Amino acid sequence: MLTTEELEIFERDGIVKIPSAFSADEAAGMRDVLWRELSERHGMDRDDRTTWTVLRPTGLKTTKFDRRAHAILGPRVRSALDGLLGDWLEPKHQGQVLVTMPEGVPWAVPHRQWHTDAGFDQPLNAVKIWAFYDSVGPGGGGTPQVAGSHRVFEQFLTTTDERDFKAVRDQLLRSDPWFRNLTSEQRTADPMEPVDLDGIPVRVVELTGQAGDVYLTHPWILHSIAPNAADVPRMMRSRFIWKAQ
C-alpha cells in the first residue's frame, strides 16, 4: 500500500514515486537485454557513442516481451496498485520500451505534444506505470508531466458536455492563460514554477530517478516528450494497469 503521505501526493499531483521498486541487479539485466536488441536491430554499441544514430529507436519486440521486465511489478508496486485500483488485470508484458539517445541540445520544457493517453472515465479505472531501467537526471529525457492536471481536468469536465478525450484536452489547453503559456513557443513564465489554478496547484515536473525507481501516475495527467540533453540514453518502460471490470 502507499503510505498516507504518498497517497496524499498522488491525490494532489496525480504522480507518486516508488524508489527502488525493483533492484539495481534486475535493472542491469533489463538493460543488457535492451542493449543486445539495440545492437542487433539498430547496430548500436553501448560502448561506442558514434553508433547511437537512432534518436528514439522503436520496434524493440524482444525487450518488450522479455520476462525479466516482470520484476517491475514487484511487491511494492503490486501493493500500491491494490490500494489504488483494488482488483486489477495482470498485463502480458510491461508495456512500451522508451529509449531516447543523447541529442546534444539544450533542455527546455516542450511546448508541443502535450496530451493524455486515456479517456475521462470515472471513477479511476487505471494507473500508468513509468519504470526506470537506468538513472535519469534532470534534462536527461525524462517524461515531463503536469502535476495536478488530473484535478484540473476533473474540474473542467463539470463545465462541458464534451467527452472525446482529444477534444477535451484541446479545449483545456486553450481555456486558461497558464495552459496557453505552456503550449506557447514564446513563454512569459516558467511552467515549472508552481501556480494555483482555482485552488489547484499545478506545475511541470520531470520524471527523474535511479535504476529501479517506478512512478505511478493518474491516467489523466498531461505529459509530453522532452529532449535528452544528458550524455547517456534515457531508458524506461511505460504501460497502463487497468482495473478489473
C-alpha positions as CSV (number, residue, x, y, z in Angstrom):
1,M,0.0,0.0,0.0
2,L,1.0,3.6,-0.4
3,T,1.7,5.4,2.8
4,T,-0.7,8.1,3.9
5,E,1.8,10.7,2.7
6,E,2.3,9.0,-0.7
7,L,-1.5,8.7,-1.2
8,E,-1.9,12.4,-0.4
9,I,0.8,13.2,-3.0
10,F,-0.9,11.0,-5.6
11,E,-4.3,12.6,-4.9
12,R,-2.8,16.1,-5.1
13,D,-0.3,15.7,-8.0
14,G,-1.5,12.6,-9.8
15,I,2.1,11.5,-9.7
16,V,3.9,9.5,-7.0
17,K,7.4,7.9,-7.0
18,I,8.2,4.5,-5.5
19,P,12.0,4.4,-5.1
20,S,13.9,1.1,-5.6
21,A,10.7,-0.7,-6.6
22,F,13.0,-3.3,-8.2
23,S,16.7,-4.0,-7.6
24,A,19.7,-2.5,-9.3
25,D,20.7,-6.0,-10.5
26,E,17.3,-6.6,-12.0
27,A,17.5,-3.2,-13.8
28,A,21.0,-4.2,-15.1
29,G,19.6,-7.4,-16.5
30,M,16.9,-5.5,-18.3
31,R,19.5,-3.1,-19.7
32,D,21.5,-6.0,-21.0
33,V,18.5,-7.3,-22.9
34,L,17.8,-3.9,-24.3
35,W,21.3,-3.1,-25.4
36,R,21.5,-6.6,-27.1
37,E,18.5,-5.8,-29.1
38,L,19.6,-2.2,-29.9
39,S,22.8,-3.8,-31.3
40,E,21.0,-6.5,-33.3
41,R,18.2,-4.2,-34.6
42,H,19.9,-0.8,-35.0
43,G,23.7,-1.5,-34.9
44,M,24.1,0.4,-31.6
45,D,27.1,-0.5,-29.4
46,R,26.7,0.6,-25.8
47,D,30.5,1.4,-25.6
48,D,30.6,3.4,-28.9
49,R,28.6,6.6,-28.9
50,T,29.2,7.1,-32.6
51,T,26.8,4.2,-33.2
52,W,23.9,5.8,-31.3
53,T,22.5,7.2,-34.5
54,V,18.7,6.5,-34.0
55,L,17.3,9.1,-31.7
56,R,14.3,7.2,-30.5
57,P,14.7,3.6,-31.5
58,T,11.4,1.6,-31.8
59,G,10.3,-1.9,-32.7
60,L,12.1,-3.4,-29.7
61,K,10.0,-6.6,-29.5
62,T,12.5,-8.8,-27.8
63,T,12.9,-6.4,-25.0
64,K,9.2,-5.7,-24.8
65,F,8.4,-9.4,-24.1
66,D,11.4,-10.4,-22.1
67,R,10.3,-11.9,-18.8
68,R,12.9,-10.2,-16.8
69,A,10.9,-7.0,-17.0
70,H,8.2,-8.6,-14.9
71,A,10.3,-7.6,-11.9
72,I,8.9,-4.1,-12.4
73,L,5.7,-5.4,-10.9
74,G,7.4,-6.3,-7.6
75,P,5.7,-6.4,-4.2
76,R,5.8,-2.6,-3.6
77,V,4.2,-1.7,-6.9
78,R,1.6,-4.5,-6.6
79,S,0.7,-3.4,-3.1
80,A,0.3,0.2,-4.4
81,L,-1.9,-0.9,-7.3
82,D,-4.0,-3.0,-4.9
83,G,-4.6,0.1,-2.9
84,L,-5.4,2.4,-5.8
85,L,-7.4,0.0,-8.1
86,G,-8.5,-3.0,-6.0
87,D,-8.6,-5.9,-8.4
88,W,-6.6,-5.2,-11.5
89,L,-5.7,-7.1,-14.7
90,E,-2.3,-8.8,-14.9
91,P,-0.5,-7.5,-18.0
92,K,1.1,-9.8,-20.5
93,H,4.2,-7.6,-20.7
94,Q,5.5,-4.4,-19.1
95,G,4.5,-2.1,-21.9
96,Q,6.3,0.3,-24.2
97,V,10.1,0.5,-24.3
98,L,11.1,4.1,-24.2
99,V,14.6,5.0,-25.3
100,T,15.9,8.5,-26.1
101,M,19.5,8.8,-27.1
102,P,21.6,12.0,-26.2
103,E,20.7,14.8,-28.6
104,G,23.4,17.4,-27.8
105,V,20.8,20.1,-27.5
106,P,19.8,22.4,-24.5
107,W,17.0,21.2,-22.4
108,A,13.7,23.1,-22.2
109,V,10.1,22.3,-21.2
110,P,8.5,21.3,-24.5
111,H,5.6,23.5,-25.9
112,R,4.2,20.8,-28.2
113,Q,2.7,17.3,-27.9
114,W,1.0,17.8,-24.5
115,H,-1.5,15.0,-24.2
116,T,-3.2,12.4,-22.2
117,D,-3.3,8.7,-23.1
118,A,-6.7,7.7,-21.8
119,G,-10.4,8.8,-21.8
120,F,-12.1,10.6,-19.0
121,D,-13.9,7.7,-17.3
122,Q,-14.9,8.0,-13.7
123,P,-14.1,6.7,-11.1
124,L,-10.3,5.9,-11.5
125,N,-10.0,2.8,-13.7
126,A,-6.3,2.7,-14.5
127,V,-2.9,3.8,-13.3
128,K,0.1,4.4,-15.6
129,I,3.5,2.9,-14.6
130,W,6.8,4.5,-15.6
131,A,9.8,2.3,-14.7
132,F,13.5,3.3,-14.9
133,Y,15.9,0.9,-16.5
134,D,18.8,3.3,-15.7
135,S,19.3,6.6,-13.9
136,V,17.7,9.6,-15.5
137,G,18.8,13.0,-14.2
138,P,17.4,16.5,-14.9
139,G,17.4,17.2,-18.6
140,G,18.0,13.6,-19.4
141,G,14.9,13.0,-21.4
142,G,12.6,12.0,-18.5
143,T,9.0,12.5,-19.4
144,P,7.7,16.0,-18.4
145,Q,4.3,15.9,-16.7
146,V,1.8,18.5,-15.4
147,A,1.4,17.7,-11.8
148,G,-2.2,18.4,-10.7
149,S,-3.6,18.3,-14.3
150,H,-5.9,15.4,-13.4
151,R,-7.7,17.6,-10.9
152,V,-7.9,20.4,-13.5
153,F,-9.5,18.0,-15.9
154,E,-11.9,16.8,-13.3
155,Q,-13.0,20.4,-12.6
156,F,-13.1,21.3,-16.3
157,L,-15.4,18.3,-17.1
158,T,-18.1,20.0,-15.0
159,T,-18.1,22.9,-17.5
160,T,-18.5,20.9,-20.8
161,D,-20.6,18.1,-22.2
162,E,-17.7,17.1,-24.4
163,R,-16.2,13.7,-23.6
164,D,-14.0,12.9,-26.5
165,F,-10.7,12.9,-24.7
166,K,-8.7,14.7,-27.5
167,A,-11.4,17.4,-27.8
168,V,-11.5,17.8,-24.0
169,R,-7.7,18.1,-24.0
170,D,-7.6,20.7,-26.7
171,Q,-10.4,22.7,-25.0
172,L,-8.5,22.7,-21.7
173,L,-5.2,23.7,-23.3
174,R,-7.0,26.8,-24.7
175,S,-9.0,27.5,-21.5
176,D,-6.5,29.2,-19.2
177,P,-3.5,31.6,-19.6
178,W,-1.3,29.1,-17.8
179,F,-2.0,26.3,-20.3
180,R,-1.7,28.7,-23.2
181,N,1.7,29.7,-21.9
182,L,2.7,26.1,-21.5
183,T,1.9,25.4,-25.2
184,S,3.4,28.7,-26.5
185,E,6.8,28.9,-28.1
186,Q,7.2,32.4,-26.7
187,R,6.7,31.9,-23.0
188,T,6.2,34.6,-20.5
189,A,6.5,32.4,-17.4
190,D,8.4,29.3,-16.4
191,P,5.8,26.4,-16.3
192,M,8.0,24.5,-13.7
193,E,7.2,27.3,-11.2
194,P,4.1,26.2,-9.1
195,V,0.9,28.2,-9.6
196,D,-2.6,28.0,-8.3
197,L,-5.4,27.4,-10.8
198,D,-8.7,27.9,-9.0
199,G,-7.4,26.2,-5.8
200,I,-5.4,23.5,-7.7
201,P,-1.6,23.7,-7.6
202,V,-0.1,22.8,-10.9
203,R,3.5,22.8,-12.3
204,V,5.6,20.9,-14.8
205,V,7.8,18.1,-13.3
206,E,10.3,15.8,-14.9
207,L,10.3,12.1,-14.2
208,T,13.9,11.6,-12.9
209,G,15.4,9.0,-10.7
210,Q,17.6,5.9,-10.3
211,A,17.5,2.5,-12.0
212,G,14.7,0.5,-10.3
213,D,12.5,3.5,-9.4
214,V,8.9,3.5,-10.6
215,Y,6.4,6.3,-10.9
216,L,2.7,5.8,-10.8
217,T,0.5,8.4,-12.5
218,H,-3.2,9.2,-12.8
219,P,-4.3,8.4,-16.4
220,W,-5.5,12.0,-16.9
221,I,-2.0,13.5,-16.3
222,L,-0.9,15.7,-19.2
223,H,2.6,14.8,-20.4
224,S,4.9,15.4,-23.4
225,I,8.2,14.4,-24.9
226,A,11.4,16.1,-23.8
227,P,14.9,16.2,-25.4
228,N,17.7,14.3,-23.8
229,A,20.3,16.8,-23.1
230,A,22.4,14.4,-21.0
231,D,25.3,12.2,-22.1
232,V,23.6,8.9,-21.5
233,P,20.5,7.3,-23.0
234,R,17.1,7.6,-21.3
235,M,15.8,4.0,-20.9
236,M,12.3,3.4,-19.4
237,R,9.2,1.3,-19.7
238,S,5.6,2.6,-19.6
239,R,2.2,1.0,-19.5
240,F,-1.3,1.2,-18.2
241,I,-2.5,-1.1,-15.5
242,W,-6.3,-1.5,-15.8
243,K,-8.8,-2.1,-13.0
244,A,-10.7,-5.4,-13.4
245,Q,-14.2,-4.8,-14.5
